[in-house]
Structure formats: structure tokens, C-alpha cells
Amino acid sequence: MLWPYTTPGISDDLFERLPGIPLSKREVRLLLISALRLKADSVLWDIGAGTGTIPVETGLLCPKGKIIAVERDEEVASLIRRNCDRFSVANVEVIEGSAPDCLEGLHPLPDRVCIEGGRPIEEILKQVWQYLKPGGRVVATAANLESLYLISEGLAKLQARNIDVVQAAVNRLETRGIHQIFAAVDPIFILSGEKLDS
């Protein structure tokens, strides 16, 4: 068994990767997963699932739940499936399509949504909000100032409650030549908000 633990934080090097396809680094992933506030039976939509690290981790954490990973690229969607197989995760469904167009008709409806990419981000956020169950949470990542602004403005327009913004700045010890140095992992913003009970 590749990851015999109940805690999240799978080592990055255990995932199969493709050149140029982003991978949420372990430390950032831990913050993102904690912001989702998952339950054993959570239904999570992961938009822009990339390598599939979040679907794998959350699939393991929510054994009675369902994870729907949305990815527009066929080759990357296959990568997500392979990573799920590597970790024996059976409760992830991979949908090939571009958000927000492919979101209509996805079932079951989510009580958690993770947005890791996609354009236009404000339109994806708006559409996702319509499908999100009352009391549900959205967590989105922003790697640049423009995305940070668009997501925070979008959450405000949707009247999200308990908005939280965290900037993750992580350094990892690496060996370079004969020296060990601390190398920075690209900083990222993690934004989250809740939908009021209707």
C-alpha cells in the first residue's frame, strides 16, 4: 500500500506526473484540505484537478463520500485516473470537460467545491455557487494577484460568509551540490467561504 496512513499529506514523489501539469505541493495541499472541512460522506467537486492530488487525498479521507474531478484535457484526466488507481481510491469520478460548461448535469450536487484552476474564474465561481448545497463551502486557490482579486470579489458578490484568505509561504530543505539550503515553494493564496443555509 502506497499510503497506509489515515492522515493526509502524501509525498509529492509518490504521484505519477506529466511534464507541465501542475501538482499541489504537499504543504499547500494540507492547508487546502483543512479549509474544505470535510466529513466522511462529503461530496466534493474538484474543478481543474490537474495531477489529481486533491481527488486522491480527499477520496481517502471521505470513504463514504464522492469526489468528482473535472479536467478539460483528456491526457491529464487519464493521469488522474492512474493516480487514483495507484492509491486504490475508488470513489473518484473523472469528468472530461471545461468548466463552467460541463458542470450542468453533474451529480450528486456538492457540499464542498475546490477550484484549482480554470478561466473565467469568476464565471466558474458563480456557476458552482448555484449547485453548492446550503451550508456548503468553496475553497479556491490563486497563484497571482489578478486571480486573488477576482475570487475575493466573486465571493463578496455571492455574499459568502466566513470568508478566509491564507497565503501559504513554504520553504523546503533541499540538497544543492554539497550544501543543504531552504528553497521556497511558490507562494499561493487559499480563499474559502460558506454558503448560507436557505
Secondary structure, DSSP 8 states (H G I E B T S, - for coil): -----SSS---GGGS---TT-----HHHHHHHHHHH---TT-EEEEES-TTSHHHHHHHHH-TTSEEEEEES-HHHHHHHHHHHHHTT--SEEEEES-TTGGGTT-SS--SEEEE---SSHHHHHHHHHHHS-TT-EEEEEESSHHHHHHHHHHHHHTT-EEEEEEEEEEEEEEEETTEEEEEEEEEEEEEEEE----
